[in-house]
Amino acid sequence: MKNKNSKVATNNHVDSLLKVFICHRLPERTFKIGKWYFPVCSRCTGIYISMFSYYFFVYFVYVQYNPIIITIAFLMIIPVLLDGLTQFFGFRESNNALRFTTGLIAGLGLGILFKAMKWILFS
């Protein structure tokens, strides 16, 4: 009996860590195909798709990072912050299409920023 309870506690702990570091995975904010839900919400889906697409792109194409590109990357994160915060504070209700779109924009900005940090630190 004790092992079963500790296993449940471990699963809850892992689940809470995933919610903090990966995605909250709320079903009403997740894309659904048939009866299957995506493993992450629509906003995180957009972020992950555009970040990994950017990393794939820069693997083949050299990008020279400069202050203008880095500033634009910071600005690309603002829409997801506005969407998330205005929904969080109850000013309005977002929808999955808007969450996905702002996630795509923010993911591209984050991808640029992470690659720029690598370029600045290791060049």
N, C-alpha and C positions, 0 to 999 in steps of 0.2 A: 504494500500500500504506500509506503514511504517513497519508493522509487517512482511510482506513478505520479504522485504529487510533485516531486522534484522535476519530473519530465514536463509536466504542464507548466510549471513555473519557468523552466528553461524556454519552452516554446513561446510563452508570453513575453519573456525578455528578448528573445530573438525577434519576435514580431514587432515589439516596440522599437528596437534598434533599426529594423528595416524601415519603419515609418519615419524615423528621424533622418536617416541617411540616404534612403532610396526614394521613397514615396509614401504618402499616407494611404493610398490605394482604396479610397472610398468608392463603392460601387456606382453611386449616382454621378460620379465625376470621371468615370472610366468608360472607354469605348467598349462596345459589346458587339460580337459577331455571333449571331444565333443565340445560343445560351452561354457562350464563353466570354468572359471578361478579359481585357488586356491585363497583364500583371502590374502595370503602373497606370496612373491617371492620365487623362488626355494632355494636361500641361507637361507632365514629365515625359510622356511619349514624344511630344514635339521637341523638348529639350534634348533628349537622348538621340533622336533621329538627326537633328541638325548638327549636334556636336560631333557625332561619329561621321557624318557626311563631310563635315569640314576637315576632320582629321584625315579621312580618305583622300580628299581633294589636295590638301597640302603635302601629302606623301608624294604626289606626282608633280605638283607645281610649287616652285619656290615663292614664298611670300616675304617681302622685305617689310618688317614691322617698323612703324614710325609713330610719333605722337598723334597724328591725325587718325590713323587706323585704330589705335588704342582708345582714343576718345570716342570714336564711333561705336566701338565695341561696348564701352560703358553705357552709351546712350541706348544701345539695343536692348539692354536689360530693363530699362525703365518701364516699357509697356507691361511686362509680366509682373513687376512690382505694383504698378497701379491696378492692374486687374485683380491680383491676389489680395492686396490690402483693401481696396474698396469693397470686395466681396466679404472679406474677413470682418470688417467693421459694420457690415450690414447696409451699406449705401445702395447696393444693387446686387442682383444675382447674375453671375456669369453663366455662360453655356459652354459646352464641350468644344464647339468650333472655335470660339474666341480663346478658350484656354489653350487649345492646340496651336493656334496661330501665334499667340504671344509666346508660347513655349518654343516654337520654331525660331522666332526672332531672338529670344533670349539665349537659346542654345548656341546659335551662331555667334552671338556676342561673347558668351562664355568660352566657346572653343577658341575664338581669336585671342581672348585674354590669357587663357592657359598656355597656348602656344607662344604668345608674346612673352609671358613670364619665363618660359623655358628658353626662348631665344635671348632674352636679356641676361638671365642668370648664367647660361652656359655658352655664350658666344665670346 
